């Protein structure tokens, strides 16, 4: 089940067009959530278009997939820079050169500095494989099983300088089954991630929601996110 901080998305009135927001997607690996976002952006009534797929790892499998789809890709290897700030200066320049106005982190395995986060304030989202604020960081599925959780899931949130601490836009949950392993639980959560991330991105862009509004709303309630468009 997907839960949202706000009312169901109302969509765009018939006969009225909506300009798509150019989005950059940052990945470090296979980019399965990137694929879900790309698929969503192909719909004419979805409020975003993919302007750039960028990775900090030249070997990221998601880059090859994106190139096969004809999407613009770029690599900025963080290992070539003496500091995170220097890496992020080049990262920002590349994103802006591509016309990106909004960023989605999709398995981007680099912590971002406060300066970068502030520059992209209200325009920087992340998806995390837990029901935040529980299980920030890595190995969330194994940790949830070790703790005996009965419910697990994923969260989409605005990015703030503190890791996995930004105001939550939406969450999706799955039951934890008696015979679950970290792998089986991860697979079920990932299925929900692929639905949740496009829905939350659409809700933010169409509803003009801000970090402050999400923070003021508090914990997610059970209103269902409507389809974009």
Secondary structure as a PSIPRED ss2 file (coil, helix, strand):
# PSIPRED VFORMAT (PSIPRED V4.0)

   1 X C   1.000  0.000  0.000
   2 X E   0.000  0.000  1.000
   3 X E   0.000  0.000  1.000
   4 X E   0.000  0.000  1.000
   5 X C   1.000  0.000  0.000
   6 X C   1.000  0.000  0.000
   7 X C   1.000  0.000  0.000
   8 X C   1.000  0.000  0.000
   9 X C   1.000  0.000  0.000
  10 X C   1.000  0.000  0.000
  11 X C   1.000  0.000  0.000
  12 X C   1.000  0.000  0.000
  13 X C   1.000  0.000  0.000
  14 X C   1.000  0.000  0.000
  15 X C   1.000  0.000  0.000
  16 X C   1.000  0.000  0.000
  17 X C   1.000  0.000  0.000
  18 X C   1.000  0.000  0.000
  19 X C   1.000  0.000  0.000
  20 X C   1.000  0.000  0.000
  21 X E   0.000  0.000  1.000
  22 X E   0.000  0.000  1.000
  23 X E   0.000  0.000  1.000
  24 X E   0.000  0.000  1.000
  25 X E   0.000  0.000  1.000
  26 X E   0.000  0.000  1.000
  27 X E   0.000  0.000  1.000
  28 X C   1.000  0.000  0.000
  29 X C   1.000  0.000  0.000
  30 X C   1.000  0.000  0.000
  31 X C   1.000  0.000  0.000
  32 X H   0.000  1.000  0.000
  33 X H   0.000  1.000  0.000
  34 X H   0.000  1.000  0.000
  35 X H   0.000  1.000  0.000
  36 X H   0.000  1.000  0.000
  37 X H   0.000  1.000  0.000
  38 X H   0.000  1.000  0.000
  39 X H   0.000  1.000  0.000
  40 X H   0.000  1.000  0.000
  41 X H   0.000  1.000  0.000
  42 X C   1.000  0.000  0.000
  43 X C   1.000  0.000  0.000
  44 X C   1.000  0.000  0.000
  45 X C   1.000  0.000  0.000
  46 X C   1.000  0.000  0.000
  47 X C   1.000  0.000  0.000
  48 X E   0.000  0.000  1.000
  49 X E   0.000  0.000  1.000
  50 X E   0.000  0.000  1.000
  51 X E   0.000  0.000  1.000
  52 X E   0.000  0.000  1.000
  53 X E   0.000  0.000  1.000
  54 X E   0.000  0.000  1.000
  55 X E   0.000  0.000  1.000
  56 X C   1.000  0.000  0.000
  57 X C   1.000  0.000  0.000
  58 X C   1.000  0.000  0.000
  59 X C   1.000  0.000  0.000
  60 X C   1.000  0.000  0.000
  61 X H   0.000  1.000  0.000
  62 X H   0.000  1.000  0.000
  63 X H   0.000  1.000  0.000
  64 X H   0.000  1.000  0.000
  65 X H   0.000  1.000  0.000
  66 X H   0.000  1.000  0.000
  67 X H   0.000  1.000  0.000
  68 X H   0.000  1.000  0.000
  69 X C   1.000  0.000  0.000
  70 X C   1.000  0.000  0.000
  71 X C   1.000  0.000  0.000
  72 X C   1.000  0.000  0.000
  73 X E   0.000  0.000  1.000
  74 X E   0.000  0.000  1.000
  75 X E   0.000  0.000  1.000
  76 X C   1.000  0.000  0.000
  77 X C   1.000  0.000  0.000
  78 X H   0.000  1.000  0.000
  79 X H   0.000  1.000  0.000
  80 X H   0.000  1.000  0.000
  81 X C   1.000  0.000  0.000
  82 X C   1.000  0.000  0.000
  83 X C   1.000  0.000  0.000
  84 X H   0.000  1.000  0.000
  85 X H   0.000  1.000  0.000
  86 X H   0.000  1.000  0.000
  87 X H   0.000  1.000  0.000
  88 X H   0.000  1.000  0.000
  89 X H   0.000  1.000  0.000
  90 X H   0.000  1.000  0.000
  91 X H   0.000  1.000  0.000
  92 X H   0.000  1.000  0.000
  93 X H   0.000  1.000  0.000
  94 X H   0.000  1.000  0.000
  95 X H   0.000  1.000  0.000
  96 X H   0.000  1.000  0.000
  97 X H   0.000  1.000  0.000
  98 X C   1.000  0.000  0.000
  99 X C   1.000  0.000  0.000
 100 X C   1.000  0.000  0.000
 101 X C   1.000  0.000  0.000
 102 X E   0.000  0.000  1.000
 103 X E   0.000  0.000  1.000
 104 X E   0.000  0.000  1.000
 105 X E   0.000  0.000  1.000
 106 X C   1.000  0.000  0.000
 107 X C   1.000  0.000  0.000
 108 X C   1.000  0.000  0.000
 109 X C   1.000  0.000  0.000
 110 X C   1.000  0.000  0.000
 111 X C   1.000  0.000  0.000
 112 X C   1.000  0.000  0.000
 113 X C   1.000  0.000  0.000
 114 X H   0.000  1.000  0.000
 115 X H   0.000  1.000  0.000
 116 X H   0.000  1.000  0.000
 117 X H   0.000  1.000  0.000
 118 X H   0.000  1.000  0.000
 119 X H   0.000  1.000  0.000
 120 X C   1.000  0.000  0.000
 121 X C   1.000  0.000  0.000
 122 X C   1.000  0.000  0.000
 123 X C   1.000  0.000  0.000
 124 X E   0.000  0.000  1.000
 125 X E   0.000  0.000  1.000
 126 X E   0.000  0.000  1.000
 127 X E   0.000  0.000  1.000
 128 X E   0.000  0.000  1.000
 129 X C   1.000  0.000  0.000
 130 X C   1.000  0.000  0.000
 131 X C   1.000  0.000  0.000
 132 X C   1.000  0.000  0.000
 133 X C   1.000  0.000  0.000
 134 X C   1.000  0.000  0.000
 135 X C   1.000  0.000  0.000
 136 X C   1.000  0.000  0.000
 137 X C   1.000  0.000  0.000
 138 X C   1.000  0.000  0.000
 139 X C   1.000  0.000  0.000
 140 X H   0.000  1.000  0.000
 141 X H   0.000  1.000  0.000
 142 X H   0.000  1.000  0.000
 143 X H   0.000  1.000  0.000
 144 X H   0.000  1.000  0.000
 145 X H   0.000  1.000  0.000
 146 X H   0.000  1.000  0.000
 147 X C   1.000  0.000  0.000
 148 X C   1.000  0.000  0.000
 149 X C   1.000  0.000  0.000
 150 X C   1.000  0.000  0.000
 151 X E   0.000  0.000  1.000
 152 X E   0.000  0.000  1.000
 153 X E   0.000  0.000  1.000
 154 X E   0.000  0.000  1.000
 155 X E   0.000  0.000  1.000
 156 X E   0.000  0.000  1.000
 157 X E   0.000  0.000  1.000
 158 X E   0.000  0.000  1.000
 159 X C   1.000  0.000  0.000
 160 X C   1.000  0.000  0.000
 161 X C   1.000  0.000  0.000
 162 X C   1.000  0.000  0.000
 163 X C   1.000  0.000  0.000
 164 X C   1.000  0.000  0.000
 165 X C   1.000  0.000  0.000
 166 X C   1.000  0.000  0.000
 167 X C   1.000  0.000  0.000
 168 X E   0.000  0.000  1.000
 169 X E   0.000  0.000  1.000
 170 X E   0.000  0.000  1.000
 171 X E   0.000  0.000  1.000
 172 X E   0.000  0.000  1.000
 173 X E   0.000  0.000  1.000
 174 X E   0.000  0.000  1.000
 175 X E   0.000  0.000  1.000
 176 X C   1.000  0.000  0.000
 177 X C   1.000  0.000  0.000
 178 X C   1.000  0.000  0.000
 179 X C   1.000  0.000  0.000
 180 X C   1.000  0.000  0.000
 181 X C   1.000  0.000  0.000
 182 X H   0.000  1.000  0.000
 183 X H   0.000  1.000  0.000
 184 X H   0.000  1.000  0.000
 185 X H   0.000  1.000  0.000
 186 X H   0.000  1.000  0.000
 187 X H   0.000  1.000  0.000
 188 X H   0.000  1.000  0.000
 189 X H   0.000  1.000  0.000
 190 X H   0.000  1.000  0.000
 191 X H   0.000  1.000  0.000
 192 X H   0.000  1.000  0.000
 193 X H   0.000  1.000  0.000
 194 X H   0.000  1.000  0.000
 195 X H   0.000  1.000  0.000
 196 X H   0.000  1.000  0.000
 197 X H   0.000  1.000  0.000
 198 X H   0.000  1.000  0.000
 199 X H   0.000  1.000  0.000
 200 X H   0.000  1.000  0.000
 201 X H   0.000  1.000  0.000
 202 X H   0.000  1.000  0.000
 203 X H   0.000  1.000  0.000
 204 X H   0.000  1.000  0.000
 205 X H   0.000  1.000  0.000
 206 X H   0.000  1.000  0.000
 207 X H   0.000  1.000  0.000
 208 X C   1.000  0.000  0.000
 209 X C   1.000  0.000  0.000
 210 X C   1.000  0.000  0.000
 211 X H   0.000  1.000  0.000
 212 X H   0.000  1.000  0.000
 213 X H   0.000  1.000  0.000
 214 X H   0.000  1.000  0.000
 215 X H   0.000  1.000  0.000
 216 X H   0.000  1.000  0.000
 217 X H   0.000  1.000  0.000
 218 X C   1.000  0.000  0.000
 219 X C   1.000  0.000  0.000
 220 X C   1.000  0.000  0.000
 221 X C   1.000  0.000  0.000
 222 X C   1.000  0.000  0.000
 223 X E   0.000  0.000  1.000
 224 X C   1.000  0.000  0.000
 225 X C   1.000  0.000  0.000
 226 X C   1.000  0.000  0.000
 227 X C   1.000  0.000  0.000
 228 X C   1.000  0.000  0.000
 229 X C   1.000  0.000  0.000
